[in-house]
Amino acid sequence: MAKYNFVDYEESSEEGKFKFGDIVQDDYIDYEQLITFSYEYADLDTTDYHFNQPCFDNKDIKDYFKQVKKFSPHTLNQLIDILPHSDHFKIEYPSRFIKNLIEDIADRDLNANEIPQVGHFALSTHPDGADKTAGRKSPRIHFFIGRNATIHILFYDPYHEVL
């Protein structure tokens, strides 16, 4: 039986939540804690990679929930170590391009030490590669890692353009 990470919201506080402007410390991420998902910073209309794009279709939605269900009973270390390459689950420091997208969501400039590690995972990968003009998608979901191993979902990248 899978383990689940339930949070008693009456006992939780704003103090443990990530807020843009927080300073990210070296020990900020607990890689051994079960992950949770947050949608507080999900882009619904701010950047070109928002979730309201018409190409975010029923297949992508189903693939998204398959992935989230697969990831949910694991720690970050387990996700990094056990997932097959086809899931493309990666955690890294943000590129300048991703930093700019996050600043659009935050609606402010951020210093390097105010942006946690980011990552992405695949919903699917087209065998011929992504090509926007040909309509071939290889959608990726971008996120950052917050406190308590929280995966904060950020962007939908249908053509795997965000690097």
Buried (B, 14 or more C-beta within 10 A) or exposed (E): EEEEBEEEEEEEEEEEBBEBEBEBEEEBBBBEBBBBBBEEBBBEEBBEBBBEBEEBEEEBEEBBEEBBEBBBBBBBEBBBEEBEEEBBBEBEEBEEEBBEBBBBBBEEEBEEEBBBBBBBBBBBBBEEEBEEEEEBBBBBBBBBBBBBBBBBBBBBBBBBEBE
